[in-house]
């Protein structure tokens, strides 16, 4: 893999990168990084991708996970792909001193330059931080922001297509495009695709959307919501004053740890799952057990007792990193995952424009998302 060095040189690192080898029992994987004849050498499909372009081969390029733990995102055709690459380069330029951009940098996945794979030499890949890696059993949701998801260059057909995807987007200013959750009681991961998300009605967005994501049926993950709210308010503060960028069809990726010990969050109803009866014995809890292979929401489920493949966890730093695997410190999985509760990052920047005004479109959706999370916390437990 060839990388452009200007954006992969590292001037200062707050902490060393850390690598950990973890076993996987999924078909086709062993304890080393697996080879797959249908994928570029040294890559696998990301296990926790919930939305966006998925890699299906040369005819349909999408996200890949590189053996060094980073995510490789295939750049789209110009002007969208060029726009996103230029945006990342601007934000992560080592010579940048603009306070607005420097603050924005902390809200994005870290950018490690652009790369070209031997199998696809004419395709440019963005090399990005793997946001979900610090989590044992990540719960992930991709939320597209803005009541208007088409950019100023969109034609009538594109506008009509975007408007019909989710009829309530103009009211809420955000829409789910895919998510996965982890049930710590049944030890299985549940997947909700874009079609499920688009069917959410106006009155279902709070409980069947956000509620399903934050485990409302069993015990609401208030700890994760509170961490995410703090981060979202920081992003809101940035949007309320910046006039440099306008974001269309951009998403927020929310992640939280689904495998927290039960005593780490209030869970009287959790104890009920050890009982033979299917109903919850705690007062005020309306949760019921679900069939092992079927979820009442219509999502797809799978038993999830495997661990992630070998990857790198990247610590916070404002600089761009380039390092050798030989220089990376090996630590235990317990040390690596200890403090990861929740995180949120802005992603997808193929429709970013400079319009010289407050991005009210994105800000409207962001404030509504914050308000809905606050309403979720107010629901009776």
C-alpha positions in Angstrom: 0.0 0.0 0.0 1.4 3.4 -1.0 0.6 6.4 1.1 1.1 10.1 0.5 3.6 11.1 3.1 2.7 14.7 3.6 -0.3 13.7 5.6 1.1 10.7 7.4 4.2 12.2 9.1 3.9 12.4 12.8 5.4 15.3 14.7 4.2 14.6 18.2 2.3 11.8 19.9 0.6 12.1 23.3 0.6 8.3 23.8 2.0 5.3 21.9 -0.3 3.4 19.5 -1.2 0.1 20.9 -1.9 -3.1 19.1 -3.7 -6.2 20.5 -4.2 -9.6 18.9 -7.6 -11.0 19.7 -8.9 -14.4 18.5 -11.9 -14.7 16.2 -14.0 -17.8 15.7 -16.0 -16.5 12.7 -15.7 -18.6 9.6 -12.6 -17.7 7.6 -10.7 -16.0 10.4 -7.8 -17.3 12.5 -5.6 -15.6 15.1 -3.6 -13.9 12.4 -4.9 -11.3 10.0 -6.9 -13.4 7.5 -6.4 -13.6 3.8 -9.4 -13.4 1.6 -9.1 -13.9 -2.2 -12.1 -11.6 -2.8 -10.6 -8.7 -0.9 -7.4 -6.6 -1.4 -4.5 -8.1 0.4 -4.2 -7.2 4.1 -7.9 -6.1 4.4 -11.2 -7.4 5.8 -14.7 -6.1 5.8 -15.5 -4.0 8.8 -17.6 -6.0 11.2 -19.4 -2.9 12.6 -20.4 -1.0 9.4 -24.1 -0.1 9.7 -24.5 2.2 6.7 -22.8 3.6 3.7 -21.2 1.9 0.7 -20.3 -1.7 1.4 -17.5 -3.4 -0.5 -18.7 -6.0 -2.9 -15.7 -6.1 -5.2 -14.4 -4.0 -8.0 -17.9 -3.2 -9.3 -18.9 -1.8 -5.9 -16.2 -0.4 -3.7 -16.8 0.5 -0.1 -15.3 0.5 3.4 -12.4 -1.9 4.2 -10.5 -2.5 7.4 -6.7 -2.5 6.9 -4.4 -4.8 8.8 -3.0 -1.9 10.8 -6.5 -1.3 12.3 -7.5 1.8 10.3 -10.5 2.1 8.0 -10.0 2.6 4.3 -12.8 4.5 2.6 -12.9 4.4 -1.2 -13.1 7.9 -2.6 -16.1 8.6 -4.8 -15.9 9.9 -8.3 -15.3 13.7 -8.7 -16.5 16.1 -7.6 -17.8 14.3 -4.5 -14.7 12.3 -3.8 -12.4 15.1 -4.5 -14.4 17.4 -2.2 -14.2 14.9 0.7 -10.4 14.3 0.3 -9.8 18.1 0.1 -11.9 18.6 3.2 -9.9 16.1 5.3 -6.6 17.5 4.1 -7.7 21.0 5.0 -8.8 20.0 8.5 -5.8 17.9 9.3 -3.2 20.1 7.6 -0.2 20.1 10.1 0.4 23.8 9.4 -3.2 24.9 10.2 -3.6 27.5 12.9 -7.3 28.4 12.4 -9.1 27.9 15.7 -12.4 26.9 14.0 -10.7 24.1 12.1 -8.6 23.0 15.0 -11.7 22.5 17.1 -13.5 20.8 14.2 -10.6 18.3 14.0 -11.5 16.8 17.4 -15.0 16.0 16.1 -13.8 13.9 13.2 -12.1 10.5 12.8 -8.4 11.0 12.6 -7.1 11.2 9.0 -3.9 9.4 8.1 -3.6 10.5 4.4 -4.7 8.8 1.2 -3.6 5.4 0.0 -3.7 3.2 -3.1 -4.1 -0.6 -2.9 -2.2 -2.8 -5.3 -5.4 -4.4 -6.5 -7.1 -1.1 -7.2 -4.2 1.3 -8.2 -6.5 3.9 -9.7 -8.8 4.1 -6.6 -8.0 6.6 -3.9 -8.7 5.5 -0.4 -9.0 7.8 2.7 -7.1 6.2 5.6 -9.2 6.9 8.8 -9.3 6.2 12.4 -11.4 3.1 13.4 -13.8 4.8 15.7 -15.5 1.6 17.1 -12.3 -0.3 17.9 -12.0 0.7 21.6 -15.3 -1.0 22.3 -15.7 -4.7 23.1 -19.3 -5.0 21.8 -20.0 -1.7 20.1 -23.5 -0.4 19.7 -23.4 1.8 16.6 -25.9 4.1 14.8 -25.4 6.3 11.8 -27.6 9.4 11.9 -27.8 11.6 8.8 -28.1 15.2 9.8 -30.1 18.1 8.4 -33.7 18.5 7.3 -32.3 19.0 3.8 -29.9 16.2 2.7 -29.4 17.4 -0.9 -26.7 19.9 -1.6 -27.0 23.2 -3.6 -25.9 21.4 -6.8 -28.6 18.8 -6.7 -31.0 18.5 -9.6 -34.8 17.9 -9.4 -34.4 14.1 -9.6 -31.9 14.0 -6.7 -34.1 16.4 -4.6 -37.2 14.2 -5.1 -35.3 11.1 -4.2 -33.9 12.5 -1.0 -37.3 14.0 0.1 -39.1 10.6 -0.3 -36.5 8.6 1.7 -37.8 9.7 5.1 -40.9 11.8 5.0 -40.4 13.3 8.5 -36.9 14.5 8.0 -38.0 18.1 7.6 -39.7 18.0 11.0 -36.9 16.2 12.9 -33.8 17.3 10.9 -32.2 13.9 11.3 -32.8 10.4 10.2 -31.4 6.9 11.0 -29.6 5.1 8.2 -28.6 2.0 10.1 -27.7 0.7 13.5 -26.6 -2.3 15.5 -27.1 -3.0 19.2 -25.8 -5.6 21.6 -27.9 -7.4 24.1 -25.7 -8.3 27.1 -28.3 -10.7 28.5 -28.8 -12.8 25.4 -25.3 -12.1 24.2 -26.3 -11.3 20.6 -25.9 -8.4 18.3 -29.0 -7.0 16.5 -28.8 -5.3 13.2 -31.3 -2.7 11.9 -30.9 -1.7 8.2 -31.8 1.4 6.3 -35.2 0.0 5.4 -36.2 -0.6 9.0 -35.0 2.9 9.8 -37.0 4.5 7.0 -40.2 2.9 8.2 -40.0 4.5 11.6 -43.1 6.6 12.0 -43.3 10.1 13.4 -44.4 8.8 16.8 -41.9 5.9 16.8 -38.6 7.8 16.3 -38.1 8.3 20.1 -38.9 4.9 21.5 -38.4 2.5 18.6 -35.5 4.5 17.1 -33.4 6.0 19.9 -35.1 3.8 22.5 -34.1 0.6 20.7 -30.6 1.9 20.3 -30.1 2.7 24.0 -31.8 -0.5 25.3 -35.0 1.1 26.5 -36.8 -2.2 26.5 -34.5 -3.7 29.2 -32.8 -0.9 31.0 -32.0 2.5 29.4 -28.3 3.2 29.0 -28.4 6.5 30.7 -24.6 6.5 31.2 -24.0 6.4 27.5 -26.6 9.0 26.7 -25.1 11.4 29.2 -21.6 11.0 27.7 -22.9 11.5 24.2 -25.0 14.5 25.2 -21.9 16.2 26.5 -20.1 15.6 23.3 -23.0 16.6 21.1 -23.4 19.9 23.0 -19.7 20.6 22.2 -20.5 20.1 18.5 -23.6 22.2 18.8 -21.5 25.1 20.2 -19.1 24.8 17.3 -21.9 24.9 14.7 -23.6 27.9 16.5 -20.6 30.2 15.7 -18.8 28.8 12.6 -19.6 30.1 9.1 -16.8 28.3 7.3 -18.6 25.1 6.2 -22.1 23.9 5.3 -22.7 20.1 5.6 -25.2 18.3 3.5 -25.9 14.5 3.8 -23.3 14.3 6.5 -23.7 11.9 9.4 -23.0 11.6 13.1 -21.7 8.2 14.1 -22.8 7.4 17.7 -21.0 4.5 19.5 -21.3 3.1 23.0 -20.1 0.0 24.8 -22.8 -2.6 24.9 -20.9 -5.0 27.1 -20.7 -3.0 30.3 -21.0 -4.9 33.6 -24.6 -4.8 34.9 -23.6 -3.0 38.1 -22.2 -0.1 36.0 -25.6 1.1 35.1 -28.9 1.0 37.0 -30.5 -2.3 36.2 -33.0 -3.8 38.6 -34.8 -5.4 35.7 -31.6 -7.1 34.5 -32.0 -9.6 37.4 -35.3 -10.7 36.1 -33.7 -12.3 33.1 -32.4 -15.1 35.3 -35.9 -16.1 36.1 -37.9 -18.6 34.3 -40.9 -16.4 33.5 -40.6 -14.1 30.5 -41.9 -11.0 32.1 -39.9 -8.5 34.1 -40.5 -8.6 37.9 -39.4 -5.1 38.6 -42.0 -2.4 39.1 -42.0 0.2 36.3 -40.2 -2.0 33.8 -42.1 -3.2 30.8 -39.4 -5.3 29.2 -40.1 -8.9 28.0 -37.7 -11.5 26.7 -37.5 -12.2 23.0 -37.1 -15.4 21.1 -33.4 -16.3 20.7 -33.5 -15.9 16.9 -36.2 -13.4 16.4 -36.7 -9.8 17.5 -40.1 -8.1 17.6 -38.7 -5.1 15.8 -38.0 -7.0 12.7 -34.3 -6.6 12.9 -31.8 -9.4 12.1 -29.9 -10.9 15.0 -26.9 -13.2 15.4 -25.1 -14.7 18.3 -22.1 -12.6 19.1 -19.6 -14.3 21.3 -16.5 -13.6 19.1 -13.9 -11.0 19.5 -12.6 -8.5 16.9 -9.6 -9.2 14.7 -6.2 -7.7 15.4 -6.4 -3.9 15.3 -4.8 -0.7 16.5 -6.5 1.6 19.0 -5.5 5.2 18.4 -5.2 7.6 21.3 -6.3 11.2 21.2 -4.0 13.5 19.3 -4.3 16.4 16.9 -1.5 15.2 14.7 -1.4 12.7 11.9 0.2 9.4 12.6 2.5 7.1 10.5 4.1 4.2 12.4 5.4 0.7 12.0 3.7 -2.3 13.6 7.1 -3.1 15.1 7.0 0.2 17.1 3.5 -0.5 18.6 3.2 -1.5 22.2 1.2 -4.7 22.9 -1.2 -4.4 25.8 -4.0 -6.5 27.2 -7.5 -6.2 26.0 -8.6 -5.2 29.5 -6.2 -2.2 29.5 -7.3 -1.2 26.0 -11.0 -1.2 26.6 -11.2 0.0 30.2 -12.4 3.6 29.7 -14.5 3.4 26.5 -18.1 4.2 27.3 -19.3 6.2 24.4 -18.1 8.4 21.5 -19.5 10.4 18.6 -17.9 11.7 15.5 -18.9 13.5 12.4 -18.5 11.5 9.2 -19.2 11.6 5.4 -18.1 14.9 3.8 -18.8 14.5 0.1 -21.3 17.4 0.2 -19.4 20.0 2.2 -19.6 23.6 0.9 -18.3 27.0 1.9 -21.3 29.4 2.0 -20.2 32.0 4.6 -23.2 31.6 6.9 -24.3 29.6 9.9 -25.3 26.1 8.9 -28.8 26.3 10.2 -29.8 23.1 8.3 -27.4 20.9 10.3 -27.8 22.9 13.5 -31.6 22.4 13.4 -31.2 18.6 13.2 -28.5 18.6 15.9 -30.6 20.5 18.3 -33.5 18.2 17.7 -31.3 15.2 18.3 -30.1 16.6 21.6 -33.7 17.4 22.6 -34.8 13.9 21.8 -32.0 12.3 23.8 -33.0 14.6 26.7 -36.6 13.4 26.3 -35.4 9.8 26.4 -33.7 10.4 29.7 -37.0 11.8 31.1 -39.0 8.7 30.3 -40.1 6.7 33.4 -37.7 3.9 34.2 
